[in-house]
Amino acid sequence: MTCRTAIIHSASVLPHGKNFTMRLILPGDISGGPSSGIHNGDPVVEFYDADMKGSCVDGECYGRFVADYYMTTLESAFERSETMSLHDAAGVWTLDANATEDAFKTLADWKLDLIEFDPEPAEMGMSF
């Protein structure tokens, strides 16, 4: 399975909104965050500020790295909250209600794809 990405738009960030790249990292994929290298753990979702120059991985540029979360952590966060701050130090790195809903739907689609790809993900060390 190849790395999956999606662009999420948070319109409430002024003046013109903010675009985020949401990137799913699976075991064997190359992470672009601070612990860059080959990922060997449970699935992780990375967020990048797509409006800024920054991280490029395998020839793809995603923007400035903001945060990464385990897939399971994001699922529970999205279920509890209408909005989500991706990084406490920067208020512009916040998903508004529509962006949070889009990110949750994207995450659900990725999870379904993973289950279809490998009906027994626990064998790969994945738990979700």
Chimera marker file (.cmm) of the C-alpha trace (Angstrom):
<marker_set name="trace">
<marker id="1" x="0.000" y="0.000" z="0.000" r="1" g="1" b="0" radius="0.5"/>
<marker id="2" x="1.320" y="3.425" z="-0.855" r="1" g="1" b="0" radius="0.5"/>
<marker id="3" x="1.211" y="6.490" z="1.349" r="1" g="1" b="0" radius="0.5"/>
<marker id="4" x="-2.116" y="8.315" z="1.316" r="1" g="1" b="0" radius="0.5"/>
<marker id="5" x="-2.589" y="12.093" z="1.486" r="1" g="1" b="0" radius="0.5"/>
<marker id="6" x="-5.542" y="14.490" z="1.599" r="1" g="1" b="0" radius="0.5"/>
<marker id="7" x="-5.895" y="18.269" z="1.684" r="1" g="1" b="0" radius="0.5"/>
<marker id="8" x="-8.138" y="19.565" z="4.485" r="1" g="1" b="0" radius="0.5"/>
<marker id="9" x="-9.297" y="23.211" z="4.441" r="1" g="1" b="0" radius="0.5"/>
<marker id="10" x="-10.002" y="25.060" z="7.686" r="1" g="1" b="0" radius="0.5"/>
<marker id="11" x="-12.011" y="28.121" z="6.617" r="1" g="1" b="0" radius="0.5"/>
<marker id="12" x="-12.256" y="29.812" z="10.019" r="1" g="1" b="0" radius="0.5"/>
<marker id="13" x="-8.537" y="30.622" z="10.096" r="1" g="1" b="0" radius="0.5"/>
<marker id="14" x="-8.360" y="34.264" z="9.042" r="1" g="1" b="0" radius="0.5"/>
<marker id="15" x="-7.999" y="35.963" z="6.656" r="1" g="1" b="0" radius="0.5"/>
<marker id="16" x="-8.350" y="33.316" z="3.903" r="1" g="1" b="0" radius="0.5"/>
<marker id="17" x="-8.465" y="30.008" z="5.704" r="1" g="1" b="0" radius="0.5"/>
<marker id="18" x="-5.698" y="27.442" z="5.995" r="1" g="1" b="0" radius="0.5"/>
<marker id="19" x="-4.934" y="24.290" z="3.994" r="1" g="1" b="0" radius="0.5"/>
<marker id="20" x="-3.472" y="21.254" z="5.696" r="1" g="1" b="0" radius="0.5"/>
<marker id="21" x="-1.968" y="18.158" z="4.156" r="1" g="1" b="0" radius="0.5"/>
<marker id="22" x="-3.071" y="15.079" z="6.061" r="1" g="1" b="0" radius="0.5"/>
<marker id="23" x="-0.765" y="12.105" z="5.433" r="1" g="1" b="0" radius="0.5"/>
<marker id="24" x="-1.205" y="8.483" z="6.538" r="1" g="1" b="0" radius="0.5"/>
<marker id="25" x="2.016" y="6.703" z="7.504" r="1" g="1" b="0" radius="0.5"/>
<marker id="26" x="2.040" y="2.906" z="7.674" r="1" g="1" b="0" radius="0.5"/>
<marker id="27" x="4.800" y="0.521" z="8.742" r="1" g="1" b="0" radius="0.5"/>
<marker id="28" x="7.541" y="0.689" z="6.109" r="1" g="1" b="0" radius="0.5"/>
<marker id="29" x="6.577" y="4.216" z="4.933" r="1" g="1" b="0" radius="0.5"/>
<marker id="30" x="8.988" y="7.118" z="5.321" r="1" g="1" b="0" radius="0.5"/>
<marker id="31" x="7.886" y="9.619" z="7.945" r="1" g="1" b="0" radius="0.5"/>
<marker id="32" x="8.416" y="13.310" z="7.304" r="1" g="1" b="0" radius="0.5"/>
<marker id="33" x="8.092" y="14.541" z="10.871" r="1" g="1" b="0" radius="0.5"/>
<marker id="34" x="10.799" y="15.160" z="13.463" r="1" g="1" b="0" radius="0.5"/>
<marker id="35" x="11.401" y="11.434" z="13.745" r="1" g="1" b="0" radius="0.5"/>
<marker id="36" x="11.854" y="11.116" z="9.989" r="1" g="1" b="0" radius="0.5"/>
<marker id="37" x="12.880" y="7.765" z="8.668" r="1" g="1" b="0" radius="0.5"/>
<marker id="38" x="11.189" y="4.442" z="8.079" r="1" g="1" b="0" radius="0.5"/>
<marker id="39" x="8.130" y="4.067" z="10.300" r="1" g="1" b="0" radius="0.5"/>
<marker id="40" x="7.786" y="0.750" z="12.099" r="1" g="1" b="0" radius="0.5"/>
<marker id="41" x="4.880" y="1.239" z="14.511" r="1" g="1" b="0" radius="0.5"/>
<marker id="42" x="1.114" y="1.593" z="14.460" r="1" g="1" b="0" radius="0.5"/>
<marker id="43" x="-0.387" y="3.810" z="11.724" r="1" g="1" b="0" radius="0.5"/>
<marker id="44" x="0.332" y="7.517" z="12.202" r="1" g="1" b="0" radius="0.5"/>
<marker id="45" x="-1.316" y="10.559" z="10.618" r="1" g="1" b="0" radius="0.5"/>
<marker id="46" x="0.928" y="13.548" z="9.939" r="1" g="1" b="0" radius="0.5"/>
<marker id="47" x="-0.378" y="17.090" z="9.444" r="1" g="1" b="0" radius="0.5"/>
<marker id="48" x="1.439" y="19.757" z="7.433" r="1" g="1" b="0" radius="0.5"/>
<marker id="49" x="0.635" y="23.417" z="6.838" r="1" g="1" b="0" radius="0.5"/>
<marker id="50" x="0.151" y="23.140" z="3.080" r="1" g="1" b="0" radius="0.5"/>
<marker id="51" x="0.324" y="26.933" z="2.680" r="1" g="1" b="0" radius="0.5"/>
<marker id="52" x="3.957" y="27.046" z="3.836" r="1" g="1" b="0" radius="0.5"/>
<marker id="53" x="7.132" y="25.631" z="2.317" r="1" g="1" b="0" radius="0.5"/>
<marker id="54" x="8.632" y="22.802" z="4.270" r="1" g="1" b="0" radius="0.5"/>
<marker id="55" x="8.935" y="19.044" z="4.336" r="1" g="1" b="0" radius="0.5"/>
<marker id="56" x="9.509" y="16.982" z="1.231" r="1" g="1" b="0" radius="0.5"/>
<marker id="57" x="9.546" y="13.198" z="1.440" r="1" g="1" b="0" radius="0.5"/>
<marker id="58" x="10.311" y="10.923" z="-1.505" r="1" g="1" b="0" radius="0.5"/>
<marker id="59" x="10.053" y="13.883" z="-3.873" r="1" g="1" b="0" radius="0.5"/>
<marker id="60" x="6.609" y="14.992" z="-2.623" r="1" g="1" b="0" radius="0.5"/>
<marker id="61" x="6.332" y="18.325" z="-0.803" r="1" g="1" b="0" radius="0.5"/>
<marker id="62" x="3.599" y="18.537" z="1.817" r="1" g="1" b="0" radius="0.5"/>
<marker id="63" x="4.247" y="21.880" z="3.537" r="1" g="1" b="0" radius="0.5"/>
<marker id="64" x="5.580" y="22.724" z="6.973" r="1" g="1" b="0" radius="0.5"/>
<marker id="65" x="5.296" y="19.852" z="9.456" r="1" g="1" b="0" radius="0.5"/>
<marker id="66" x="2.800" y="20.664" z="12.240" r="1" g="1" b="0" radius="0.5"/>
<marker id="67" x="2.052" y="17.487" z="14.190" r="1" g="1" b="0" radius="0.5"/>
<marker id="68" x="1.614" y="13.750" z="14.062" r="1" g="1" b="0" radius="0.5"/>
<marker id="69" x="-0.809" y="11.497" z="15.899" r="1" g="1" b="0" radius="0.5"/>
<marker id="70" x="-1.442" y="7.782" z="16.088" r="1" g="1" b="0" radius="0.5"/>
<marker id="71" x="-4.495" y="6.911" z="14.008" r="1" g="1" b="0" radius="0.5"/>
<marker id="72" x="-6.337" y="5.601" z="17.088" r="1" g="1" b="0" radius="0.5"/>
<marker id="73" x="-5.622" y="8.813" z="19.038" r="1" g="1" b="0" radius="0.5"/>
<marker id="74" x="-7.102" y="10.905" z="16.224" r="1" g="1" b="0" radius="0.5"/>
<marker id="75" x="-10.214" y="8.769" z="16.006" r="1" g="1" b="0" radius="0.5"/>
<marker id="76" x="-11.032" y="9.318" z="19.669" r="1" g="1" b="0" radius="0.5"/>
<marker id="77" x="-10.144" y="13.038" z="19.466" r="1" g="1" b="0" radius="0.5"/>
<marker id="78" x="-12.431" y="13.547" z="16.449" r="1" g="1" b="0" radius="0.5"/>
<marker id="79" x="-15.280" y="11.733" z="18.223" r="1" g="1" b="0" radius="0.5"/>
<marker id="80" x="-14.996" y="14.050" z="21.268" r="1" g="1" b="0" radius="0.5"/>
<marker id="81" x="-14.513" y="17.428" z="19.640" r="1" g="1" b="0" radius="0.5"/>
<marker id="82" x="-15.904" y="19.630" z="16.888" r="1" g="1" b="0" radius="0.5"/>
<marker id="83" x="-12.595" y="21.455" z="16.446" r="1" g="1" b="0" radius="0.5"/>
<marker id="84" x="-9.016" y="20.383" z="16.973" r="1" g="1" b="0" radius="0.5"/>
<marker id="85" x="-5.855" y="22.329" z="17.696" r="1" g="1" b="0" radius="0.5"/>
<marker id="86" x="-3.004" y="20.608" z="15.881" r="1" g="1" b="0" radius="0.5"/>
<marker id="87" x="-0.337" y="22.628" z="17.681" r="1" g="1" b="0" radius="0.5"/>
<marker id="88" x="-0.878" y="24.647" z="20.852" r="1" g="1" b="0" radius="0.5"/>
<marker id="89" x="1.792" y="27.228" z="19.989" r="1" g="1" b="0" radius="0.5"/>
<marker id="90" x="0.077" y="28.408" z="16.803" r="1" g="1" b="0" radius="0.5"/>
<marker id="91" x="-3.615" y="29.275" z="16.731" r="1" g="1" b="0" radius="0.5"/>
<marker id="92" x="-3.649" y="29.121" z="12.932" r="1" g="1" b="0" radius="0.5"/>
<marker id="93" x="-2.950" y="25.387" z="13.114" r="1" g="1" b="0" radius="0.5"/>
<marker id="94" x="-6.482" y="24.540" z="14.164" r="1" g="1" b="0" radius="0.5"/>
<marker id="95" x="-9.093" y="22.499" z="12.328" r="1" g="1" b="0" radius="0.5"/>
<marker id="96" x="-12.513" y="24.168" z="12.421" r="1" g="1" b="0" radius="0.5"/>
<marker id="97" x="-15.695" y="22.072" z="12.659" r="1" g="1" b="0" radius="0.5"/>
<marker id="98" x="-15.952" y="21.452" z="8.883" r="1" g="1" b="0" radius="0.5"/>
<marker id="99" x="-12.257" y="20.589" z="8.584" r="1" g="1" b="0" radius="0.5"/>
<marker id="100" x="-12.483" y="18.248" z="11.583" r="1" g="1" b="0" radius="0.5"/>
<marker id="101" x="-15.451" y="16.502" z="9.972" r="1" g="1" b="0" radius="0.5"/>
<marker id="102" x="-13.569" y="16.205" z="6.640" r="1" g="1" b="0" radius="0.5"/>
<marker id="103" x="-10.488" y="14.846" z="8.425" r="1" g="1" b="0" radius="0.5"/>
<marker id="104" x="-12.610" y="12.318" z="10.351" r="1" g="1" b="0" radius="0.5"/>
<marker id="105" x="-14.268" y="11.127" z="7.103" r="1" g="1" b="0" radius="0.5"/>
<marker id="106" x="-10.854" y="10.839" z="5.440" r="1" g="1" b="0" radius="0.5"/>
<marker id="107" x="-9.553" y="8.841" z="8.392" r="1" g="1" b="0" radius="0.5"/>
<marker id="108" x="-12.586" y="6.528" z="8.247" r="1" g="1" b="0" radius="0.5"/>
<marker id="109" x="-12.039" y="5.960" z="4.503" r="1" g="1" b="0" radius="0.5"/>
<marker id="110" x="-8.366" y="5.175" z="5.075" r="1" g="1" b="0" radius="0.5"/>
<marker id="111" x="-9.289" y="2.746" z="7.845" r="1" g="1" b="0" radius="0.5"/>
<marker id="112" x="-11.739" y="0.938" z="5.541" r="1" g="1" b="0" radius="0.5"/>
<marker id="113" x="-9.055" y="0.761" z="2.845" r="1" g="1" b="0" radius="0.5"/>
<marker id="114" x="-6.619" y="-0.722" z="5.360" r="1" g="1" b="0" radius="0.5"/>
<marker id="115" x="-9.125" y="-3.364" z="6.442" r="1" g="1" b="0" radius="0.5"/>
<marker id="116" x="-9.845" y="-4.259" z="2.798" r="1" g="1" b="0" radius="0.5"/>
<marker id="117" x="-6.113" y="-4.301" z="2.036" r="1" g="1" b="0" radius="0.5"/>
<marker id="118" x="-5.309" y="-6.527" z="5.024" r="1" g="1" b="0" radius="0.5"/>
<marker id="119" x="-8.320" y="-8.097" z="6.751" r="1" g="1" b="0" radius="0.5"/>
<marker id="120" x="-6.071" y="-9.051" z="9.675" r="1" g="1" b="0" radius="0.5"/>
<marker id="121" x="-4.079" y="-5.865" z="10.371" r="1" g="1" b="0" radius="0.5"/>
<marker id="122" x="-2.986" y="-7.169" z="13.780" r="1" g="1" b="0" radius="0.5"/>
<marker id="123" x="-0.505" y="-9.398" z="11.965" r="1" g="1" b="0" radius="0.5"/>
<marker id="124" x="1.306" y="-6.243" z="10.829" r="1" g="1" b="0" radius="0.5"/>
<marker id="125" x="1.352" y="-4.883" z="14.375" r="1" g="1" b="0" radius="0.5"/>
<marker id="126" x="-1.531" y="-2.509" z="13.691" r="1" g="1" b="0" radius="0.5"/>
<marker id="127" x="-4.226" y="-1.955" z="16.249" r="1" g="1" b="0" radius="0.5"/>
<marker id="128" x="-7.371" y="-0.014" z="15.489" r="1" g="1" b="0" radius="0.5"/>
<link id1="1" id2="2" r="1" g="1" b="0" radius="0.2"/>
<link id1="2" id2="3" r="1" g="1" b="0" radius="0.2"/>
<link id1="3" id2="4" r="1" g="1" b="0" radius="0.2"/>
<link id1="4" id2="5" r="1" g="1" b="0" radius="0.2"/>
<link id1="5" id2="6" r="1" g="1" b="0" radius="0.2"/>
<link id1="6" id2="7" r="1" g="1" b="0" radius="0.2"/>
<link id1="7" id2="8" r="1" g="1" b="0" radius="0.2"/>
<link id1="8" id2="9" r="1" g="1" b="0" radius="0.2"/>
<link id1="9" id2="10" r="1" g="1" b="0" radius="0.2"/>
<link id1="10" id2="11" r="1" g="1" b="0" radius="0.2"/>
<link id1="11" id2="12" r="1" g="1" b="0" radius="0.2"/>
<link id1="12" id2="13" r="1" g="1" b="0" radius="0.2"/>
<link id1="13" id2="14" r="1" g="1" b="0" radius="0.2"/>
<link id1="14" id2="15" r="1" g="1" b="0" radius="0.2"/>
<link id1="15" id2="16" r="1" g="1" b="0" radius="0.2"/>
<link id1="16" id2="17" r="1" g="1" b="0" radius="0.2"/>
<link id1="17" id2="18" r="1" g="1" b="0" radius="0.2"/>
<link id1="18" id2="19" r="1" g="1" b="0" radius="0.2"/>
<link id1="19" id2="20" r="1" g="1" b="0" radius="0.2"/>
<link id1="20" id2="21" r="1" g="1" b="0" radius="0.2"/>
<link id1="21" id2="22" r="1" g="1" b="0" radius="0.2"/>
<link id1="22" id2="23" r="1" g="1" b="0" radius="0.2"/>
<link id1="23" id2="24" r="1" g="1" b="0" radius="0.2"/>
<link id1="24" id2="25" r="1" g="1" b="0" radius="0.2"/>
<link id1="25" id2="26" r="1" g="1" b="0" radius="0.2"/>
<link id1="26" id2="27" r="1" g="1" b="0" radius="0.2"/>
<link id1="27" id2="28" r="1" g="1" b="0" radius="0.2"/>
<link id1="28" id2="29" r="1" g="1" b="0" radius="0.2"/>
<link id1="29" id2="30" r="1" g="1" b="0" radius="0.2"/>
<link id1="30" id2="31" r="1" g="1" b="0" radius="0.2"/>
<link id1="31" id2="32" r="1" g="1" b="0" radius="0.2"/>
<link id1="32" id2="33" r="1" g="1" b="0" radius="0.2"/>
<link id1="33" id2="34" r="1" g="1" b="0" radius="0.2"/>
<link id1="34" id2="35" r="1" g="1" b="0" radius="0.2"/>
<link id1="35" id2="36" r="1" g="1" b="0" radius="0.2"/>
<link id1="36" id2="37" r="1" g="1" b="0" radius="0.2"/>
<link id1="37" id2="38" r="1" g="1" b="0" radius="0.2"/>
<link id1="38" id2="39" r="1" g="1" b="0" radius="0.2"/>
<link id1="39" id2="40" r="1" g="1" b="0" radius="0.2"/>
<link id1="40" id2="41" r="1" g="1" b="0" radius="0.2"/>
<link id1="41" id2="42" r="1" g="1" b="0" radius="0.2"/>
<link id1="42" id2="43" r="1" g="1" b="0" radius="0.2"/>
<link id1="43" id2="44" r="1" g="1" b="0" radius="0.2"/>
<link id1="44" id2="45" r="1" g="1" b="0" radius="0.2"/>
<link id1="45" id2="46" r="1" g="1" b="0" radius="0.2"/>
<link id1="46" id2="47" r="1" g="1" b="0" radius="0.2"/>
<link id1="47" id2="48" r="1" g="1" b="0" radius="0.2"/>
<link id1="48" id2="49" r="1" g="1" b="0" radius="0.2"/>
<link id1="49" id2="50" r="1" g="1" b="0" radius="0.2"/>
<link id1="50" id2="51" r="1" g="1" b="0" radius="0.2"/>
<link id1="51" id2="52" r="1" g="1" b="0" radius="0.2"/>
<link id1="52" id2="53" r="1" g="1" b="0" radius="0.2"/>
<link id1="53" id2="54" r="1" g="1" b="0" radius="0.2"/>
<link id1="54" id2="55" r="1" g="1" b="0" radius="0.2"/>
<link id1="55" id2="56" r="1" g="1" b="0" radius="0.2"/>
<link id1="56" id2="57" r="1" g="1" b="0" radius="0.2"/>
<link id1="57" id2="58" r="1" g="1" b="0" radius="0.2"/>
<link id1="58" id2="59" r="1" g="1" b="0" radius="0.2"/>
<link id1="59" id2="60" r="1" g="1" b="0" radius="0.2"/>
<link id1="60" id2="61" r="1" g="1" b="0" radius="0.2"/>
<link id1="61" id2="62" r="1" g="1" b="0" radius="0.2"/>
<link id1="62" id2="63" r="1" g="1" b="0" radius="0.2"/>
<link id1="63" id2="64" r="1" g="1" b="0" radius="0.2"/>
<link id1="64" id2="65" r="1" g="1" b="0" radius="0.2"/>
<link id1="65" id2="66" r="1" g="1" b="0" radius="0.2"/>
<link id1="66" id2="67" r="1" g="1" b="0" radius="0.2"/>
<link id1="67" id2="68" r="1" g="1" b="0" radius="0.2"/>
<link id1="68" id2="69" r="1" g="1" b="0" radius="0.2"/>
<link id1="69" id2="70" r="1" g="1" b="0" radius="0.2"/>
<link id1="70" id2="71" r="1" g="1" b="0" radius="0.2"/>
<link id1="71" id2="72" r="1" g="1" b="0" radius="0.2"/>
<link id1="72" id2="73" r="1" g="1" b="0" radius="0.2"/>
<link id1="73" id2="74" r="1" g="1" b="0" radius="0.2"/>
<link id1="74" id2="75" r="1" g="1" b="0" radius="0.2"/>
<link id1="75" id2="76" r="1" g="1" b="0" radius="0.2"/>
<link id1="76" id2="77" r="1" g="1" b="0" radius="0.2"/>
<link id1="77" id2="78" r="1" g="1" b="0" radius="0.2"/>
<link id1="78" id2="79" r="1" g="1" b="0" radius="0.2"/>
<link id1="79" id2="80" r="1" g="1" b="0" radius="0.2"/>
<link id1="80" id2="81" r="1" g="1" b="0" radius="0.2"/>
<link id1="81" id2="82" r="1" g="1" b="0" radius="0.2"/>
<link id1="82" id2="83" r="1" g="1" b="0" radius="0.2"/>
<link id1="83" id2="84" r="1" g="1" b="0" radius="0.2"/>
<link id1="84" id2="85" r="1" g="1" b="0" radius="0.2"/>
<link id1="85" id2="86" r="1" g="1" b="0" radius="0.2"/>
<link id1="86" id2="87" r="1" g="1" b="0" radius="0.2"/>
<link id1="87" id2="88" r="1" g="1" b="0" radius="0.2"/>
<link id1="88" id2="89" r="1" g="1" b="0" radius="0.2"/>
<link id1="89" id2="90" r="1" g="1" b="0" radius="0.2"/>
<link id1="90" id2="91" r="1" g="1" b="0" radius="0.2"/>
<link id1="91" id2="92" r="1" g="1" b="0" radius="0.2"/>
<link id1="92" id2="93" r="1" g="1" b="0" radius="0.2"/>
<link id1="93" id2="94" r="1" g="1" b="0" radius="0.2"/>
<link id1="94" id2="95" r="1" g="1" b="0" radius="0.2"/>
<link id1="95" id2="96" r="1" g="1" b="0" radius="0.2"/>
<link id1="96" id2="97" r="1" g="1" b="0" radius="0.2"/>
<link id1="97" id2="98" r="1" g="1" b="0" radius="0.2"/>
<link id1="98" id2="99" r="1" g="1" b="0" radius="0.2"/>
<link id1="99" id2="100" r="1" g="1" b="0" radius="0.2"/>
<link id1="100" id2="101" r="1" g="1" b="0" radius="0.2"/>
<link id1="101" id2="102" r="1" g="1" b="0" radius="0.2"/>
<link id1="102" id2="103" r="1" g="1" b="0" radius="0.2"/>
<link id1="103" id2="104" r="1" g="1" b="0" radius="0.2"/>
<link id1="104" id2="105" r="1" g="1" b="0" radius="0.2"/>
<link id1="105" id2="106" r="1" g="1" b="0" radius="0.2"/>
<link id1="106" id2="107" r="1" g="1" b="0" radius="0.2"/>
<link id1="107" id2="108" r="1" g="1" b="0" radius="0.2"/>
<link id1="108" id2="109" r="1" g="1" b="0" radius="0.2"/>
<link id1="109" id2="110" r="1" g="1" b="0" radius="0.2"/>
<link id1="110" id2="111" r="1" g="1" b="0" radius="0.2"/>
<link id1="111" id2="112" r="1" g="1" b="0" radius="0.2"/>
<link id1="112" id2="113" r="1" g="1" b="0" radius="0.2"/>
<link id1="113" id2="114" r="1" g="1" b="0" radius="0.2"/>
<link id1="114" id2="115" r="1" g="1" b="0" radius="0.2"/>
<link id1="115" id2="116" r="1" g="1" b="0" radius="0.2"/>
<link id1="116" id2="117" r="1" g="1" b="0" radius="0.2"/>
<link id1="117" id2="118" r="1" g="1" b="0" radius="0.2"/>
<link id1="118" id2="119" r="1" g="1" b="0" radius="0.2"/>
<link id1="119" id2="120" r="1" g="1" b="0" radius="0.2"/>
<link id1="120" id2="121" r="1" g="1" b="0" radius="0.2"/>
<link id1="121" id2="122" r="1" g="1" b="0" radius="0.2"/>
<link id1="122" id2="123" r="1" g="1" b="0" radius="0.2"/>
<link id1="123" id2="124" r="1" g="1" b="0" radius="0.2"/>
<link id1="124" id2="125" r="1" g="1" b="0" radius="0.2"/>
<link id1="125" id2="126" r="1" g="1" b="0" radius="0.2"/>
<link id1="126" id2="127" r="1" g="1" b="0" radius="0.2"/>
<link id1="127" id2="128" r="1" g="1" b="0" radius="0.2"/>
</marker_set>
